[in-house]
Amino acid sequence: MEYMRGEQVYEGEFLDGKLVVNGIDYKALSPAAKALAITKNGTHPDELNGWLYWEAQFPGETRWRKLWDLREEARKKRKS
């Protein structure tokens, strides 16, 4: 998984149900994105929807896909 912040790219992976980035465990996407993001004034944002920022590349695929889009696809399939 990747999270792009400007030109900086953070990589993470899911281990035991948690997102691990730089050796730190996060229970959800948003807290991880919020911890990595820094505003122009050098602080962390109060709110940040991690679903919009994290991307994943699956085996056999060449493109990265936003987790938000994957979640929406899954929701649509569930309703069908």
N, CA, C and O of each residue as an XYZ file, in Angstrom:
320
protein
N       0.839     -1.167      0.000
C       0.000      0.000      0.000
C       0.882      1.227      0.000
O       2.005      1.211      0.504
N       0.357      2.278     -0.568
C       1.099      3.533     -0.596
C       0.205      4.691     -0.189
O      -1.011      4.673     -0.382
N       0.847      5.690      0.377
C       0.200      6.955      0.710
C       1.117      8.035      0.165
O       2.271      8.137      0.583
N       0.620      8.843     -0.764
C       1.447      9.894     -1.349
C       1.085     11.223     -0.733
O      -0.080     11.618     -0.694
N       2.098     11.900     -0.255
C       1.919     13.225      0.341
C       2.902     14.143     -0.355
O       4.088     14.154     -0.027
N       2.409     14.919     -1.321
C       3.307     15.732     -2.121
C       4.217     14.804     -2.913
O       3.741     13.952     -3.663
N       5.508     14.966     -2.748
C       6.453     14.090     -3.436
C       6.908     12.943     -2.549
O       7.652     12.072     -3.000
N       6.482     12.928     -1.320
C       6.883     11.873     -0.402
C       5.891     10.711     -0.476
O       4.677     10.912     -0.478
N       6.428      9.506     -0.535
C       5.598      8.307     -0.615
C       5.853      7.461      0.618
O       7.002      7.177      0.957
N       4.782      7.060      1.287
C       4.870      6.174      2.447
C       4.328      4.822      2.044
O       3.293      4.734      1.385
N       5.011      3.783      2.431
C       4.536      2.437      2.152
C       4.123      1.768      3.445
O       4.757      1.948      4.485
N       3.052      0.993      3.368
C       2.574      0.281      4.543
C       2.068     -1.082      4.144
O       1.938     -1.393      2.960
N       1.785     -1.889      5.140
C       1.208     -3.202      4.887
C       0.309     -3.580      6.047
O       0.473     -3.096      7.167
N      -0.647     -4.458      5.757
C      -1.532     -4.938      6.805
C      -0.921     -6.172      7.446
O      -0.607     -7.148      6.766
N      -0.758     -6.118      8.757
C      -0.250     -7.242      9.533
C      -1.154     -7.424     10.738
O      -1.372     -6.484     11.503
N      -1.672     -8.606     10.907
C      -2.546     -8.918     12.047
C      -3.694     -7.919     12.174
O      -4.060     -7.525     13.281
N      -4.256     -7.513     11.044
C      -5.417     -6.629     11.054
C      -5.105     -5.160     11.286
O      -6.018     -4.350     11.446
N      -3.827     -4.807     11.307
C      -3.445     -3.401     11.510
C      -2.585     -2.934     10.352
O      -1.847     -3.720      9.758
N      -2.684     -1.652     10.033
C      -1.830     -1.047      9.031
C      -0.517     -0.668      9.703
O      -0.516      0.045     10.706
N       0.585     -1.133      9.163
C       1.899     -0.853      9.743
C       2.672      0.023      8.755
O       2.883     -0.352      7.601
N       3.088      1.193      9.232
C       3.858      2.134      8.424
C       5.055      2.575      9.254
O       4.901      3.056     10.377
N       6.235      2.409      8.701
C       7.475      2.790      9.410
C       7.548      2.166     10.799
O       8.027      2.790     11.746
N       7.066      0.926     10.910
C       7.131      0.207     12.178
C       6.077      0.598     13.200
O       6.099      0.099     14.325
N       5.158      1.474     12.835
C       4.101      1.918     13.749
C       2.777      1.308     13.309
O       2.424      1.364     12.131
N       2.044      0.726     14.256
C       0.740      0.117     13.993
C      -0.365      1.160     14.072
O      -0.389      1.987     14.984
N      -1.277      1.113     13.110
C      -2.463      1.962     13.114
C      -3.684      1.074     12.988
O      -3.669      0.102     12.231
N      -4.733      1.390     13.713
C      -5.949      0.582     13.685
C      -6.805      0.871     12.461
O      -7.700      0.091     12.137
N      -6.544      1.983     11.777
C      -7.365      2.366     10.633
C      -6.559      3.249      9.678
O      -5.486      3.743     10.025
N      -7.096      3.438      8.475
C      -6.417      4.220      7.446
C      -6.299      5.700      7.808
O      -5.253      6.312      7.594
N      -7.363      6.268      8.351
C      -7.363      7.710      8.630
C      -6.341      8.125      9.678
O      -5.638      9.111      9.460
N      -6.220      7.425     10.806
C      -5.184      7.814     11.762
C      -3.762      7.724     11.171
O      -2.892      8.527     11.507
N      -3.544      6.747     10.299
C      -2.226      6.626      9.669
C      -1.969      7.809      8.739
O      -0.895      8.409      8.777
N      -2.942      8.138      7.916
C      -2.787      9.273      7.003
C      -2.602     10.574      7.769
O      -1.766     11.403      7.410
N      -3.379     10.745      8.817
C      -3.291     11.964      9.629
C      -1.922     12.089     10.291
O      -1.373     13.187     10.374
N      -1.373     10.980     10.760
C      -0.063     11.007     11.413
C       1.059     11.338     10.434
O       2.061     11.942     10.817
N       0.896     10.949      9.182
C       1.938     11.179      8.182
C       1.834     12.546      7.524
O       2.839     13.100      7.080
N       0.630     13.091      7.459
C       0.417     14.376      6.795
C       0.864     15.530      7.684
O       0.657     15.526      8.898
N       1.475     16.506      7.048
C       1.881     17.721      7.766
C       1.398     18.921      6.950
O       1.648     19.003      5.747
N       0.716     19.836      7.604
C       0.185     21.011      6.917
C       1.310     21.990      6.593
O       2.455     21.792      6.999
N       0.971     23.042      5.862
C       1.970     24.054      5.491
C       2.582     24.740      6.707
O       3.718     25.213      6.656
N       1.818     24.792      7.808
C       2.354     25.440      9.007
C       3.053     24.441      9.938
O       3.413     24.784     11.064
N       3.243     23.194      9.458
C       4.025     22.223     10.207
C       3.266     21.385     11.220
O       3.878     20.673     12.016
N       1.945     21.458     11.201
C       1.151     20.665     12.142
C       0.445     19.523     11.401
O       0.436     19.476     10.171
N      -0.133     18.624     12.159
C      -0.920     17.549     11.565
C      -2.371     18.022     11.436
O      -2.862     18.747     12.301
N      -3.057     17.620     10.365
C      -4.454     18.057     10.209
C      -5.342     17.472     11.302
O      -5.062     16.397     11.834
N      -6.412     18.187     11.631
C      -7.366     17.703     12.637
C      -8.133     16.496     12.130
O      -8.373     15.551     12.882
N      -8.518     16.518     10.869
C      -9.292     15.428     10.269
C      -8.696     15.100      8.909
O      -8.248     15.989      8.185
N      -8.695     13.830      8.573
C      -8.215     13.401      7.263
C      -8.823     12.032      6.967
O      -8.687     11.106      7.766
N      -9.485     11.903      5.832
C     -10.101     10.640      5.455
C      -9.059      9.775      4.737
O      -8.764      9.997      3.563
N      -8.517      8.811      5.435
C      -7.478      7.961      4.883
C      -7.915      7.157      3.679
O      -7.079      6.783      2.857
N      -9.215      6.878      3.551
C      -9.711      6.136      2.395
C      -9.396      6.873      1.092
O      -9.241      6.244      0.046
N      -9.301      8.190      1.152
C      -9.044      8.993     -0.047
C      -7.571      9.055     -0.418
O      -7.238      9.416     -1.547
N      -6.688      8.712      0.501
C      -5.259      8.892      0.272
C      -4.481      7.598      0.060
O      -3.507      7.589     -0.693
N      -4.886      6.513      0.701
C      -4.165      5.256      0.574
C      -4.525      4.562     -0.724
O      -5.684      4.561     -1.137
N      -3.521      3.966     -1.368
C      -3.701      3.231     -2.607
C      -3.101      1.837     -2.458
O      -2.213      1.616     -1.634
N      -3.594      0.906     -3.261
C      -3.070     -0.461     -3.233
C      -2.847     -0.943     -4.660
O      -3.568     -0.571     -5.586
N      -1.835     -1.775     -4.806
C      -1.570     -2.428     -6.085
C      -1.653     -3.927     -5.832
O      -0.954     -4.462     -4.972
N      -2.502     -4.591     -6.579
C      -2.736     -6.009     -6.367
C      -1.868     -6.846     -7.296
O      -1.466     -6.380     -8.362
N      -1.578     -8.078     -6.895
C      -0.767     -8.954     -7.748
C      -1.363     -9.059     -9.155
O      -2.571     -9.227     -9.322
N      -0.507     -8.959    -10.141
C      -0.945     -9.055    -11.527
C      -1.448     -7.753    -12.117
O      -1.753     -7.700    -13.309
N      -1.545     -6.704    -11.320
C      -2.010     -5.404    -11.807
C      -0.831     -4.438    -11.884
O       0.105     -4.526    -11.090
N      -0.883     -3.524    -12.837
C       0.190     -2.539    -12.986
C      -0.180     -1.196    -12.366
O       0.694     -0.388    -12.054
N      -1.475     -0.963    -12.189
C      -1.882      0.352    -11.662
C      -2.173      0.280    -10.160
O      -2.478     -0.773     -9.600
N      -2.061      1.447     -9.550
C      -2.422      1.604     -8.139
C      -3.854      2.088     -8.096
O      -4.264      2.901     -8.925
N      -4.627      1.591     -7.124
C      -6.034      1.985     -7.005
C      -6.304      2.527     -5.608
O      -5.870      1.958     -4.606
N      -7.031      3.641     -5.566
C      -7.383      4.233     -4.269
C      -8.302      3.273     -3.507
O      -9.202      2.662     -4.084
N      -8.055      3.156     -2.209
C      -8.889      2.275     -1.397
C     -10.330      2.763     -1.358
O     -11.251      1.957     -1.223
N     -10.537      4.063     -1.472
C     -11.892      4.616     -1.547
C     -12.649      3.975     -2.710
O     -13.790      3.542     -2.552
N     -12.002      3.919     -3.888
C     -12.645      3.351     -5.064
C     -12.928      1.858     -4.874
O     -13.988      1.369     -5.265
N     -11.992      1.148     -4.281
C     -12.191     -0.276     -4.026
C     -13.357     -0.506     -3.073
O     -14.148     -1.432     -3.255
N     -13.454      0.339     -2.060
C     -14.557      0.219     -1.100
C     -15.891      0.487     -1.785
O     -16.867     -0.217     -1.529
N     -15.944      1.496     -2.653
C     -17.181      1.810     -3.364
C     -17.582      0.659     -4.293
O     -18.762      0.322     -4.393
N     -16.597      0.057     -4.971
C     -16.887     -1.095     -5.832
C     -17.478     -2.235     -5.004
O     -18.447     -2.870     -5.421
N     -16.904     -2.490     -3.850
C     -17.392     -3.566     -2.982
C     -18.813     -3.276     -2.495
O     -19.648     -4.179     -2.439
N     -19.085     -2.026     -2.147
C     -20.438     -1.654     -1.698
C     -21.463     -1.867     -2.798
O     -22.562     -2.356     -2.539
N     -21.108     -1.500     -4.033
C     -22.030     -1.670     -5.162
C     -22.304     -3.147     -5.407
O     -23.444     -3.527     -5.674
N     -21.285     -3.977     -5.320
C     -21.461     -5.414     -5.523
C     -22.339     -6.018     -4.445
O     -23.150     -6.902     -4.720
N     -22.181     -5.541     -3.219
C     -22.975     -6.037     -2.108
C     -24.453     -5.723     -2.282
O     -25.313     -6.521     -1.909
N     -24.748     -4.544     -2.855
C     -26.140     -4.129     -3.053
C     -26.795     -4.873     -4.211
O     -28.021     -4.959     -4.280
N     -25.985     -5.411     -5.119
C     -26.533     -6.126     -6.294
C     -27.116     -7.459     -5.933
O     -27.612     -8.172     -6.805
